[in-house]
Amino acid sequence: MADSDNSTTLPCVTHGRGQRQRAHSEDRFDDADPALALLEGWLRAQHVSQVLCRLQQRLERRVLDAAAPDAMDRTVSYSIACQAEVEATTAALKLQDKIPLVQARSLLGIVAKLEIIAGADRDIDDPTDFPWPHIASVLADLKEIAGSVPLERPERTVIQADCRLYQEIATDLIGLEKQTSNVRLGEAPVVGISSG
């Protein structure tokens, strides 16, 4: 009696390079995979955070270079820029936290989730320690099989709108902190004057 495992016909799972590209071309632009949307949002938040970081660094230099009378206005701008960067970074971290909650619906969705994980390792002290090179290796293998996620840089107007949003949030927070510190110091909080 022959071994039945050797006579079982397996479905073909390997494709030539051209067939693989065609087989996954529909998936590549499939917006129905929530993991792809998660990656897009995370990349956008990361980019906004980097833009705000550069702004904060420029303002820090200006504060350090400013004369005493000019320093107060620049310090407030710098504080707002720092807080805006924190808000954008927090948004990116919240998206990272959603990875275990989002189910990928395609191989490219899995690639998207691994892109976030591998991209987050840039913030780790030593990205050469286990498991980071191993995750990067799995990601590279998966990209060879499934293809890469089409990563489009967000439009400048979108990034500028996000930066303004985080700056507005930061301005509100800095204003609340200032009012709270004034109350702690025994000063009256600043109240708006009505025009009525």
N, C-alpha and C positions, 0 to 999 in steps of 0.2 A: 504494500500500500504506500503510495507516494505521499510526501508531506504536503498537506493541503495549503499551507501558507505560501509555498512557492508557486502555486498555480493561480493565486488570486491576482486578478487584474486590477492595477491601481489607476486612479484617474491621473491624467497628465497634469502636473502642477508647475512644471518649468516651461518657460517660454523663451524664445529667442529675444534678443534686445528689442527689435521692432515690434514683435507681438506683445511684449510686456508693456511697451509704451502705449499701444493701442488698447490693451486690456484695462489699463488704469487711467486712460485719458478722461473718461467720464467722471471718475472719482476725483480727479485732480481739482476740478472746479465745482465739486458737489458742496453746496452751502448747507445741505441738510445735516452734515456731521457737526455736532456741537463742539467737538474737540478742535476743529479748524477755526471756528469762531472764537474759542477760548484763546488759541494761539494768536489770532489777529488782535484781540483785545489786549493780551499780555504784551505783545510787541509794541503796540501803540502806547501803552502805559510806560513801558521801559524807555521808549524814545522820548516821550514827554519828560520823564524823570531826568534823562540825560540833558535835555535842553535846559530844564530848570536848574540843574546842577551847574552848567556852564554860566548861566545868568547869575546864580548865587556867587560863583567864584569871581566873576567880573565885579559885582557889587562889593564883595569883600575887599578886593584890591582898592576900589574907590574909597571905601570907608577908611582903610589904613592910610591912604594917601591924602585924605581930606583934612582941611584946616578945622579947628575946633568948632567955629560957628556952623560950618557946613556939615559936620559929622553927624549931627542929630537926625537930619532928614535922611541922610544916606544910611544911617543905622536902622531906621524904620524900614526903608526899602529893602535893606539886606535881611532883616528879620522876616519880612513878608516872603522874600525869595527863598529863604531857608525853610520856612514852614510850607510853602508851596511845593518844594522838592519833596519834603516829607510826605505830603498828601499824595503826590503822584507815585512815590515809591510804595506807599501803603496800598494804593489801588492795584499796583502790579503784584504785590505780595498776596492780596486777597484773591486775585485771579489764580496765582500759583496754588493757593489753598483749595481751589475748586477742582484741581486735577483728579483727585480720587473720586469725586462726586460726578464727574462727567464721563459718560460712556462713549468711547469712540465707536463709530459705525463703519469704519473702513480702515484699511491699512494706513492710508494717509492720515487718518485721525490719530492712529497710534504714533505715527511719525510726529504729528503736531504736539502730542503730549510729551514725547521724549525731547522735542526741540525746546520746550519750556524748561523741562528738568535740566537738560544739558546747558541751556542758556543761563539758568539760575546759578550754576556752579561758578560762574565768573565772580560772584560775590563771596565765594568761600576762600578761606585763607590759603589752602593748598589744593588746587583742583587736580593735582597729580596723584592724590591718595585714592585708595579704593573707596567707593565704587565708580568715581567719576570717569576715569579712562575707559572703564568697562562699559559704562552706559553710552559713552561717545562711540565706542566700537559697535555696540548693538545698533545704535542709531544709524551709523554709516552702513552697516549690513542691510538694515531694513530699507534705507533709501535706495540701495542698489536693487533691491527686489521690487519695492513698491513705487519708487520715484520720490522726488522731493516735493514738499508742499510749496505751491507758488506763493512766495512771500513778496507782497507789494508794500512799498513804503507808503505810509499814510500821506495824504496831500498836506501841503504846508498849511493851508487854511484850517484843516482839522487839528493839526498839532497846535497852531496858534490859539484856536478856540479852547482846546483842552488846557493849555498853559494859562489862559485868562481865567478859566473856571477855577483852577487850583489856586491862582493868585487871589481871586475873590474869596474863596474859602479861607485862605491864609490871612487875608486882611481882616475878615470877620473874627477869626480866632485871635489874632494879635490885638485887635480892638478889645475883645472880651478880656484877654489877659491884662491889658493895660488898665481897664476899668476895675478888674478884680484887685490888681496890685494897688491902685489908688484907694480903693475902699479899705484895704488892709492897712494902708499908711494913714488912714483917717481923713483922706481927701474926699470930697463929694464926686461921684461919678459924673461924667460929661453927659448932659441930657440935651437932646435936640430941641430947637426952638420952633414952635409951630407958627405958621404964617396966618393964623386965623384970627 
